[in-house]
């Protein structure tokens, strides 16, 4: 599962990343509200940990904006503010839970697990058209047919199924699947997209990965999706 950390205190953000990575989560960290909003709107995260006092845009503004854009990932809001009015403002902006700094790491982990459990099966399966992606086994399923995906095929297909008809650029895929420090280039994306197209065809899927020059990829399906 992927967690986005939006926290301007870099030492705290790095500490949260280490703790969550040690528990088996994949994490990204950004340090201002505007960047955090952009990452959140990729719709590839299972949970967002969001600080309130951020540069450029504060946490309330970020939470409100991503909810307006129908990002449904649970938001765990972190803040040094403990007044009830601040908590009410955070919850009204779209936060699911409000944790006051300083906090115990065990309390944060308990909140993370509780919010992820609340999503239930929504985080275990994605579907588009007549095709489902099993999040636990990395298997694409269409009716009685199925095919297992490699790790990178799974990551790319997950992003596509969450984004649907919204275009995902090659640059975004390179960052999210290979990472900032990777030497991978756009040709790597094209190769894995070709693999996915063949696997979708092999199970009789009605969804297609369409490419638009300079914009990237999106999904289409034969029936109305």
C-alpha positions as CSV (number, residue, x, y, z in Angstrom):
1,X,0.0,0.0,0.0
2,X,1.2,3.5,-0.8
3,X,1.2,6.4,1.7
4,X,1.8,10.1,0.9
5,X,3.4,12.2,3.6
6,X,2.9,16.0,3.2
7,X,5.0,17.5,6.0
8,X,7.3,20.5,5.9
9,X,9.5,19.4,8.8
10,X,11.9,17.2,6.8
11,X,13.3,15.4,9.9
12,X,9.8,14.4,10.9
13,X,8.8,13.5,7.3
14,X,12.0,11.3,7.0
15,X,11.3,9.7,10.4
16,X,7.7,8.8,9.3
17,X,9.0,7.4,6.0
18,X,11.5,5.1,7.8
19,X,8.9,3.9,10.3
20,X,6.2,3.2,7.7
21,X,8.7,1.6,5.2
22,X,9.8,-0.7,8.0
23,X,6.1,-1.8,8.4
24,X,6.0,-2.7,4.7
25,X,4.3,0.4,3.3
26,X,5.5,2.3,0.2
27,X,5.9,6.0,0.9
28,X,6.5,9.3,-0.8
29,X,7.2,12.6,1.1
30,X,6.7,16.2,-0.1
31,X,7.4,19.3,1.9
32,X,4.8,22.0,0.8
33,X,1.1,22.1,0.3
34,X,1.1,22.8,-3.4
35,X,3.3,19.9,-4.2
36,X,1.4,17.7,-1.8
37,X,-1.9,18.6,-3.6
38,X,-0.4,17.6,-6.9
39,X,0.8,14.3,-5.7
40,X,-2.5,13.5,-3.9
41,X,-4.5,14.2,-7.1
42,X,-2.6,11.4,-8.9
43,X,-5.0,9.2,-7.0
44,X,-2.4,6.4,-6.5
45,X,-2.2,6.6,-2.7
46,X,-4.1,4.5,-0.1
47,X,-3.6,7.1,2.7
48,X,-2.5,10.7,3.0
49,X,-0.7,12.0,6.1
50,X,-1.2,15.8,6.0
51,X,0.4,18.5,8.2
52,X,-1.7,21.6,8.7
53,X,1.0,24.3,8.9
54,X,2.6,24.0,5.4
55,X,4.2,26.6,3.1
56,X,2.4,27.7,-0.1
57,X,-0.9,26.0,0.8
58,X,-1.9,25.0,4.3
59,X,-3.3,21.5,5.1
60,X,-6.9,22.7,5.3
61,X,-6.7,24.1,1.8
62,X,-5.1,20.9,0.5
63,X,-7.6,18.7,2.1
64,X,-10.5,20.7,0.8
65,X,-9.1,20.8,-2.7
66,X,-8.5,17.1,-3.1
67,X,-11.9,16.3,-1.7
68,X,-13.4,18.7,-4.3
69,X,-11.5,16.6,-6.9
70,X,-13.1,13.4,-5.6
71,X,-9.9,12.0,-4.1
72,X,-11.2,9.4,-1.7
73,X,-8.0,8.4,0.1
74,X,-8.3,8.7,3.9
75,X,-6.5,11.8,5.3
76,X,-4.7,11.6,8.7
77,X,-4.1,15.3,9.6
78,X,-1.1,16.2,11.8
79,X,-0.8,19.5,13.7
80,X,0.6,21.2,16.7
81,X,-2.8,22.9,17.1
82,X,-5.0,21.3,19.7
83,X,-7.9,23.7,19.9
84,X,-11.3,22.1,19.2
85,X,-12.0,24.8,16.6
86,X,-8.8,23.7,14.6
87,X,-9.9,20.1,14.8
88,X,-13.4,20.9,13.6
89,X,-11.9,22.9,10.7
90,X,-9.7,20.0,9.7
91,X,-12.5,17.5,9.8
92,X,-14.8,19.8,7.8
93,X,-12.1,20.3,5.2
94,X,-12.1,16.5,4.6
95,X,-9.8,14.9,7.1
96,X,-10.7,11.5,8.5
97,X,-8.7,11.8,11.7
98,X,-6.8,14.5,13.6
99,X,-3.6,13.7,15.4
100,X,-2.0,16.3,17.6
101,X,1.8,16.8,17.8
102,X,3.8,15.5,19.6
103,X,2.4,12.0,19.1
104,X,3.6,8.5,19.9
105,X,4.7,6.4,16.9
106,X,2.5,3.6,18.1
107,X,-0.5,5.9,18.1
108,X,0.2,7.0,14.5
109,X,0.6,3.4,13.3
110,X,-2.7,2.5,15.0
111,X,-4.4,5.4,13.2
112,X,-2.9,4.4,9.9
113,X,-4.1,0.8,10.2
114,X,-7.5,1.8,11.4
115,X,-8.0,4.2,8.5
116,X,-6.8,1.5,6.0
117,X,-9.1,-1.1,7.5
118,X,-12.0,1.3,7.1
119,X,-11.5,1.1,3.3
120,X,-12.3,-2.6,3.5
121,X,-12.2,-4.3,0.1
122,X,-11.8,-1.1,-1.8
123,X,-8.0,-1.3,-1.4
124,X,-7.9,-5.1,-2.3
125,X,-9.5,-4.9,-5.8
126,X,-9.8,-2.4,-8.6
127,X,-12.1,-2.8,-11.6
128,X,-12.5,-1.2,-14.9
129,X,-14.7,-2.4,-17.7
130,X,-15.0,-6.2,-17.4
131,X,-11.6,-6.5,-15.8
132,X,-10.4,-6.6,-12.2
133,X,-7.0,-6.2,-10.6
134,X,-6.5,-8.2,-7.5
135,X,-4.3,-6.0,-5.3
136,X,-3.2,-8.8,-3.0
137,X,-2.1,-11.3,-5.7
138,X,-1.2,-8.9,-8.6
139,X,-3.5,-10.8,-10.9
140,X,-5.6,-9.4,-13.7
141,X,-9.0,-11.2,-13.9
142,X,-11.6,-11.2,-16.7
143,X,-14.4,-13.7,-16.2
144,X,-12.8,-17.1,-15.9
145,X,-9.5,-16.0,-17.3
146,X,-6.6,-14.5,-15.3
147,X,-3.0,-13.5,-15.7
148,X,-0.3,-12.6,-13.2
149,X,1.6,-9.3,-13.5
150,X,5.2,-8.6,-12.7
151,X,5.9,-5.9,-10.0
152,X,6.2,-3.1,-12.5
153,X,3.3,-4.2,-14.6
154,X,1.2,-4.3,-11.5
155,X,2.3,-0.7,-10.4
156,X,1.5,0.7,-13.9
157,X,-1.8,-1.1,-14.2
158,X,-2.8,0.1,-10.8
159,X,-2.2,3.7,-11.8
160,X,-4.1,3.2,-15.0
161,X,-7.1,1.7,-13.3
162,X,-7.3,4.4,-10.7
163,X,-6.8,7.2,-13.3
164,X,-9.3,5.6,-15.8
165,X,-9.9,8.0,-18.7
166,X,-7.6,10.6,-17.2
167,X,-4.2,10.8,-19.0
168,X,-1.1,9.7,-17.1
169,X,2.2,11.0,-18.6
170,X,5.2,8.9,-19.1
171,X,7.1,11.2,-16.7
172,X,4.6,10.5,-14.0
173,X,4.9,6.7,-14.6
174,X,8.7,6.9,-14.5
175,X,8.7,8.8,-11.2
176,X,6.0,6.7,-9.5
177,X,7.1,3.2,-10.7
178,X,10.9,3.5,-11.2
179,X,11.6,6.4,-8.8
180,X,13.3,9.8,-9.0
181,X,16.8,8.3,-8.9
182,X,16.3,5.7,-11.5
183,X,18.1,5.6,-14.9
184,X,14.9,4.4,-16.6
185,X,13.8,6.3,-19.7
186,X,10.5,6.6,-21.6
187,X,11.3,3.5,-23.6
188,X,11.0,1.5,-20.4
189,X,7.4,2.7,-20.0
190,X,6.6,1.9,-23.6
191,X,7.9,-1.7,-23.2
192,X,5.8,-2.4,-20.1
193,X,2.7,-0.9,-21.6
194,X,3.2,-3.2,-24.5
195,X,3.4,-6.2,-22.1
196,X,0.2,-5.1,-20.4
197,X,-1.6,-4.7,-23.7
198,X,-0.7,-8.3,-24.6
199,X,-1.8,-9.6,-21.2
200,X,-5.1,-7.7,-21.4
201,X,-5.8,-9.2,-24.8
202,X,-4.9,-12.7,-23.6
203,X,-7.7,-12.7,-21.0
204,X,-10.3,-11.2,-23.3
205,X,-10.4,-7.8,-21.5
206,X,-12.6,-5.1,-23.0
207,X,-10.2,-2.3,-21.8
208,X,-7.5,-0.8,-23.9
209,X,-4.5,1.3,-23.0
210,X,-4.6,4.3,-25.4
211,X,-1.7,6.6,-26.1
212,X,-2.0,10.3,-26.9
213,X,1.1,12.0,-28.1
214,X,2.7,14.3,-25.5
215,X,-0.1,13.5,-23.0
216,X,0.6,9.9,-22.1
217,X,-1.8,7.0,-21.6
218,X,-5.4,6.4,-20.5
219,X,-7.9,3.6,-20.4
220,X,-10.8,3.1,-22.8
221,X,-13.2,0.2,-22.9
222,X,-15.5,-1.3,-25.5
223,X,-18.6,-0.8,-23.3
224,X,-19.4,2.4,-21.4
225,X,-17.1,2.5,-18.3
